């Protein structure tokens, strides 16, 4: 089950919340949808699920236009909204029975038991939703999103409000669901993206600024530069060191450690060793520094 977004524009009054957004998510992928607050993440998710219409453009889910086939698409799609609206006066089981009835699920009693176990709601299952902590309410929201066994999951901040142990449990659940389903999730937790996502889409001010596999995202926007972390046995003459051809910038990190930005087209490692030998000291360590997803995110959104 694939998702195809084509030139989506969404305008609220005089504000353009989404500006010609296009991308495609292939079946069986878990995609992290990242962006600063107000970048347009939740708006786009609402458009994909048919919750609100786009001003311009089209969204296709399993080759069906969302606006033209909204009810059919909702049958195969599970959605956990950002604000997770729930009926707080209902008991957990009662609420899930209500949702199961909407989807006309057969043998719903057994399905509800399975979902309660799957989402870790067992300790609280006899309580009213209104008496639950934010973390358990989030689990109820996730339970309603997957109770009908949808082929596509749209999850807006699925681990919001969970404690560290609960986050690990829900991450594992999403990862297992992603083996059989197409999952799109928004989050501000970069470790979450690294742990479970196959691909990352970054949006900023309504525009897509990155759309890459998790293995390639660290190379986004770096041009021809790379970085080395180097530790020498003693303090160096930075002016002389910078004369090595290929070095663009040097940053002293303290304790004879340096971050060196260099041109990717020139391997400077042998020249670094020669510099150390010539000046009668040693290179204690040297390694290529890979950019974190946080660094890529910050560069693309600030």
C-alpha positions in Angstrom: 0.0 0.0 0.0 1.7 3.2 -1.2 1.1 6.9 -0.5 1.6 9.5 -3.3 1.4 13.2 -2.5 1.3 15.5 -5.6 1.8 19.2 -5.4 -0.2 19.7 -2.2 -0.9 23.4 -1.3 -2.9 24.3 1.8 -3.8 27.9 2.5 -5.4 29.2 5.7 -6.5 32.8 5.1 -3.4 34.6 4.0 -1.0 31.9 5.3 0.3 29.1 3.0 0.8 26.2 5.4 1.9 23.8 2.6 3.7 24.9 -0.5 3.7 22.4 -3.5 4.6 19.4 -1.4 5.3 16.2 -3.3 6.7 12.8 -2.3 5.9 9.1 -2.4 6.0 6.4 0.3 6.4 2.8 -0.9 4.5 -0.1 0.6 6.2 -1.7 3.7 8.3 1.4 4.6 8.4 3.2 8.0 8.9 6.9 7.2 9.8 9.5 9.8 8.1 12.9 9.1 10.2 15.6 10.7 9.9 19.3 11.0 9.8 22.2 13.5 6.6 23.2 15.2 4.3 24.9 12.6 6.2 23.4 9.6 3.0 21.7 8.3 3.4 18.1 9.5 0.0 17.7 11.1 -1.8 19.6 8.3 -0.4 17.3 5.7 -1.3 14.2 7.8 -4.8 15.4 8.1 -5.0 15.9 4.3 -3.6 12.4 3.7 -6.2 10.8 5.9 -9.0 12.8 4.3 -9.7 14.8 7.6 -9.3 18.1 5.8 -9.1 19.0 2.0 -6.1 20.4 0.3 -6.4 23.8 -1.4 -4.6 22.4 -4.5 -3.0 19.1 -5.4 -3.9 15.4 -4.9 -3.1 12.6 -2.6 -3.3 8.9 -3.7 -3.5 6.0 -1.3 -3.2 2.7 -3.0 -3.8 4.5 -6.3 -7.1 5.9 -5.0 -7.6 9.7 -4.8 -8.3 10.5 -1.1 -10.8 13.3 -1.9 -12.7 11.1 -4.3 -12.7 7.8 -2.3 -12.4 9.0 1.3 -14.7 6.4 2.9 -13.0 3.5 1.1 -9.6 4.7 2.0 -10.5 5.1 5.7 -11.2 1.4 5.9 -7.6 0.6 5.1 -6.0 3.4 7.1 -5.3 3.9 10.8 -4.8 7.4 12.2 -3.5 8.7 15.5 -4.0 12.5 15.5 -1.7 14.9 17.4 -4.3 15.8 20.0 -5.6 12.2 20.3 -9.3 13.0 20.8 -11.0 10.3 23.0 -14.3 9.8 24.8 -13.1 10.4 28.3 -16.3 9.2 30.0 -16.0 5.7 28.4 -14.1 2.7 29.8 -11.2 1.5 27.7 -12.9 -1.7 26.6 -16.2 0.1 26.0 -14.5 2.6 23.8 -12.6 -0.1 21.8 -16.0 -1.9 21.4 -17.4 1.3 20.0 -14.5 1.7 17.5 -14.7 -2.0 16.5 -18.4 -1.6 15.8 -17.7 1.3 13.5 -15.4 -0.9 11.5 -17.8 -3.9 11.7 -15.0 -6.1 13.0 -15.9 -9.8 13.3 -15.2 -11.5 16.6 -14.5 -8.1 18.1 -14.2 -9.4 21.7 -11.1 -11.4 20.8 -9.7 -8.6 18.7 -10.0 -6.1 21.6 -8.2 -8.5 23.9 -5.4 -8.9 21.4 -5.1 -5.1 20.9 -5.2 -4.4 24.7 -2.3 -6.9 25.1 -0.4 -5.5 22.1 -0.5 -1.9 23.3 0.2 -2.6 26.9 -3.2 -1.5 28.2 -3.8 -4.6 30.3 -3.0 -3.0 33.8 -5.5 -0.2 33.1 -8.2 -1.9 31.1 -10.9 -1.6 33.7 -10.6 2.2 34.0 -12.3 5.1 32.4 -10.2 6.9 29.8 -10.6 10.2 31.7 -8.7 8.7 34.7 -5.7 7.5 32.6 -2.3 9.2 32.5 -1.3 10.9 29.3 0.9 7.9 28.4 -2.0 5.4 28.7 -4.3 7.7 26.8 -1.8 7.7 24.0 -1.9 3.9 24.1 -5.6 3.9 23.8 -5.3 6.2 20.8 -2.8 3.8 19.2 -5.1 0.9 20.0 -8.0 2.5 18.1 -5.7 3.3 15.1 -4.8 -0.4 14.7 -7.8 -2.3 15.9 -9.2 -2.8 12.3 -5.8 -4.1 11.1 -5.2 -1.2 8.6 -2.7 -1.5 5.8 -1.5 2.1 6.3 -0.8 3.8 9.6 -0.5 7.6 10.0 0.8 8.4 13.5 1.2 12.0 14.7 3.6 12.0 17.7 2.8 8.4 18.7 5.1 8.3 21.8 4.1 11.7 23.2 3.7 11.5 27.0 5.2 8.0 27.4 7.9 7.3 29.9 11.2 5.8 28.6 10.1 2.2 29.1 6.8 2.8 27.4 8.6 4.5 24.5 10.7 1.4 23.9 7.6 -0.8 24.0 5.7 1.3 21.5 8.7 1.7 19.2 9.0 -2.0 19.1 5.3 -2.3 18.3 5.5 0.2 15.5 8.6 -1.6 14.1 6.8 -4.9 14.1 3.7 -3.3 12.5 6.0 -1.8 9.8 7.0 -5.3 8.7 3.5 -5.7 7.2 2.2 -2.2 6.9 3.1 1.2 5.5 3.8 3.6 8.4 4.2 7.4 8.4 5.0 8.9 11.8 5.9 12.4 12.9 8.1 12.9 15.9 10.6 15.3 17.5 12.6 12.4 19.0 15.5 11.8 16.6 16.6 8.6 18.4 13.1 7.3 17.5 13.7 7.9 13.8 17.1 6.2 13.9 15.6 3.3 15.8 12.7 2.4 13.6 12.5 4.4 10.3 13.6 3.3 6.8 13.3 6.8 5.4 13.1 10.4 6.5 11.2 13.3 5.1 11.9 16.8 6.5 9.5 19.7 6.0 10.3 23.3 6.9 7.9 26.3 6.4 5.6 24.2 4.3 8.2 22.8 1.9 10.0 19.5 1.7 13.8 20.1 2.3 14.9 16.5 2.5 13.6 13.1 1.4 16.2 10.4 1.9 16.8 6.9 3.1 18.0 6.7 6.7 21.4 5.6 5.5 21.8 8.6 3.2 20.3 11.4 5.3 23.7 12.2 6.9 25.1 13.3 3.6 22.3 15.8 2.8 23.5 19.3 2.3 27.1 18.8 3.1 28.5 19.5 -0.4 32.1 18.3 -0.8 33.1 18.6 2.9 33.8 16.0 5.5 35.1 16.2 9.0 37.8 14.4 11.0 38.1 14.1 14.8 41.9 14.1 15.5 43.7 13.8 18.8 47.4 14.7 18.9 49.9 13.9 21.7 50.5 17.6 22.3 49.2 21.0 21.2 49.9 21.8 17.5 50.7 25.0 15.6 47.2 25.5 14.0 48.6 28.1 11.6 51.1 25.6 10.2 48.6 22.7 10.3 46.1 24.6 8.3 48.6 24.8 5.4 47.8 21.1 4.6 46.1 21.2 1.2 42.4 20.2 1.5 41.8 21.6 5.0 39.0 24.2 5.1 38.6 24.8 8.8 40.0 23.7 12.2 38.2 23.8 15.6 40.1 23.2 18.8 38.0 21.0 21.1 40.4 21.1 24.0 43.0 18.6 25.3 44.8 18.5 22.0 41.7 17.4 20.2 40.6 19.0 16.9 37.7 18.9 14.6 39.0 19.4 11.0 36.7 20.1 8.1 38.3 19.1 4.8 37.5 18.7 1.1 36.1 15.2 0.3 38.1 15.1 -2.9 41.4 15.2 -1.0 42.3 12.4 1.5 44.3 14.4 4.1 45.0 11.5 6.5 48.6 10.7 5.3 49.4 14.4 5.3 48.2 14.7 8.9 50.5 11.8 9.9 53.4 13.4 8.0 52.7 16.7 9.8 52.9 15.0 13.2 56.1 13.1 12.4 57.8 16.3 11.1 56.9 18.1 14.3 58.0 15.2 16.6 54.6 14.2 18.1 52.0 11.5 17.6 48.5 11.1 16.3 46.7 9.3 19.1 43.4 8.9 17.2 41.7 10.0 14.0 38.3 9.2 12.8 35.7 10.5 10.2 32.9 12.3 12.0 29.5 11.3 10.8 26.8 13.9 11.1 23.9 13.1 13.3 20.2 13.4 12.2 19.9 16.2 14.7 22.7 18.1 12.9 21.1 17.6 9.5 17.7 18.6 10.9 19.2 21.8 12.4 21.0 22.8 9.2 17.9 22.3 7.1 15.4 24.0 9.3 17.3 27.0 10.8 
